[in-house]
């Protein structure tokens, strides 16, 4: 399964570096040589990619490829420990390569500064032994899974949200793939993103370390990998539990008679376009801009501003005079709103407010409009002193 270049020699400096591995019979000299010969591709250099990169580099994985196209933002620093405050504004792939090389200059870091797509996925993955999925959206997860199945590469999966995480190993010979567990993606927006719901900063460290452990076990050929098992972690309860996963013989990707023979349009498959926002569709006549809202406030127009974010978000920043009704409470609290009044609805970036506009319109509110870009756009275009998150 892995590259087996057992004759890969270790320098005296490498022997000193990996000495705590070399004295373990499960690793020893042969295992460390296997690590040095291994080639691992990380999809993403963010929350999960950070501990993955740091520990795989320290462990001596000889070639680590990183696929990423994003830049470091202040909001990343709470959990993406591969990057520092000085890296804000830099390309994540450059920051990652610099820090991993500083940890271990003996290894090769390959930068793939691109978004993984159906057009390039097979070419990106083919040279590597193992793929580790550190992404946070469904189109990329299905794409990575399908490419790994087609190429016969193990796919080490991880997912995080708020206080909970999960990990597994997919696409191994005879084992299940991601589609065996999740045959269909959830409806767009049904599963909030970390940007919308938050994530405990330590959580990706736990799940990323589990993914890194699974990679090292596969390289060494030791232990019992998370094949056909989904490991679930609850940080609040500090509990792990395991769910068995069976390979589905009728799986369209890895089943006995697969119907998917090539990579497809995964954004269409998951019901999204571009970035996975899950945004509801709102007619242009039911949208407005932050500039228009500000102009109406300046004129003293009589209208309402409805904020459908959560109270924790409201405490960070809010527009003076707005009324807070979290989206989840909106169906039960519509009686607090006046159908005869103009209502401008906003959230963080426009996704939840678009859903709120749809809910209100179905309930007979005809004078509601979604504020494009939400409070982030308000902070950018109207009040740059407003804190953002």
Number of C-alpha atoms within 10 A of each C-alpha: 13 19 15 17 14 15 10 15 15 14 10 9 10 15 15 12 16 18 14 11 17 18 11 11 10 16 20 15 21 19 23 28 23 25 30 26 24 24 22 27 25 25 25 25 30 28 27 32 29 24 25 28 30 21 18 22 24 19 19 25 27 21 22 23 23 27 23 24 17 17 17 23 17 14 12 18 18 14 20 23 20 25 26 16 11 9 18 17 13 14 17 26 26 20 20 25 21 15 17 23 16 12 14 20 14 19 19 19 25 14 16 17 15 14 15 21 18 18 11 12 18 20 12 19 23 17 13 20 22 27 26 26 24 28 23 19 15 20 24 23 23 24 21 27 26 28 26 23 22 17 13 16 23 26 28 28 27 24 21 25 20 19 18 21 21 22 23 25 27 30 27 19 14 12 18 25 33 25 22 22 17 10 14 11 16 12 11 16 17 9 15 15 18 13 12 20 12 13 20 16 17 15 23 30 20 17 27 30 21 22 28 22 16 24 27 26 19 21 25 20 16 13 11 9 17 22 22 22 18 20 19 18 21 15 16 9 9 9 10 13 10 14 11 12 19 14 21 18 14 13 20 17 26 28 18 12 11 12 12 14 12 11 17 15 13 18 18 11 14 20 16 18 15 8 9 18 18 20 17 17 11 15 11 9 9 17 16 18 17 23 15 11 19 13 12 13 14 9 9 9 11 10 15 19 20 25 26 27 23 18 12 8 16 16 8 11 15 20 16 7 10 15 16 18 20 20 19 13 11 17 14 10 12 15 9 10 16 12 17 11 14 17 22 24 27 32 29 26 21 23 22 28 30 27 21 27 27 20 16 20 16 10 12 10 20 16 17 26 29 30 31 23 20 23 27 23 20 25 19 15 11 15 13 12 8 15 13 17 12
